[in-house]
Amino acid sequence: MLQIKTLNTYYGDSHILHGVDLDIPRGKTVGLLGRNGMGKTTLIRSLMGYVPAASGSVSWLGKAVTGQPPEKMARLGIGYVPEGRGIFPNLSVRENLLMSARPGPTGRHDWTYDRVLDIFPRLKERLDHGGQQLSGGEQQMLSIGRALMTNPDLLILDEATEGLAPLIVQEIWRVIATIRATGISALIVDRNYRAVLEHTDSAVLLEKGRVVLQGESNALLGTPQELARYLGV
Ligand SMILES: Nc1ncnc2c1ncn2[C@@H]1O[C@H](COP(=O)(O)OP(=O)(O)OP(=O)(O)O)[C@@H](O)[C@H]1O
């Protein structure tokens, strides 16, 4: 569904991504692993068009989309939940959700307002609260809910559980499992590599902007020494 080939990205003179390949097949969930600063967010920002790639290609459903702006990528069916969340603090939970509502580009319309509220009962209880009145966990849920309301074919979650209390983290993983079961493709970045591998079909590990390990998530779970070498766990 999404294919990235030999992507090279720079910030100024710093060469951050070195010929990265990434394949997200239709309906599959892929994990993106790596220690801090290894290039995970840069890879997402490059594929979404926030940061121009110096070379390499991005294709979506077999068509080249390299260098397309983020709004275009979103319209093509990629729902991106950035690290640090993206909600409107002055709007209510209801408004935040409804303003994102649209059918997906391939006609997908299974994520309705009611369905999103069903998977986030906490949000249902806070429909009239402003975004800024929500806890960090609730803001994260709202951010994921907003992305789902666009009925994406691919959902990208960058550090969705960052800084949240353990019970809320569990809830977010439960929601990720639910979303996965609906057949949306997903790309998931999270510090908890074990949780990532348990909730994905395959995974790619970045080390200083290079793919150094990749494979089926189950198989990677069985190579703790390799993982420890790159993740320092
Ligand atoms: N806007 C920027 N300008 C210059 N360098 C940057 C910028 N953003 C990130 N970098 C650098 O690029 C490298 C990769 O950062 P990136 O944020 O992609 O890593 P990451 O794997 O997502 O880590 P983290 O989990 O800490 O966000 C780091 O060395 C970082 O310092």
The ligand as an ORCA input file, in Angstrom:
! r2SCAN-3c Opt
* xyz 0 1
  N      14.201     20.058     12.820
  C      15.394     19.479     12.954
  N      16.530     20.128     12.582
  C      17.724     19.527     12.703
  N      17.921     18.284     13.172
  C      16.852     17.603     13.567
  C      15.530     18.163     13.479
  N      14.649     17.233     13.953
  C      15.390     16.154     14.298
  N      16.692     16.371     14.067
  C      17.789     15.415     14.299
  O      17.566     14.323     13.436
  C      17.887     13.102     14.083
  C      16.715     12.164     14.027
  O      15.659     12.682     14.819
  P      14.211     12.033     14.894
  O      13.337     12.958     15.673
  O      13.795     11.626     13.561
  O      14.505     10.744     15.757
  P      13.509      9.740     16.435
  O      14.048      8.403     16.147
  O      12.119     10.046     16.066
  O      13.740     10.021     17.960
  P      12.762     10.603     19.076
  O      12.048      9.443     19.604
  O      13.716     11.210     20.047
  O      11.883     11.622     18.393
  C      18.346     13.475     15.485
  O      19.743     13.516     15.483
  C      17.768     14.846     15.694
  O      18.585     15.594     16.554
*
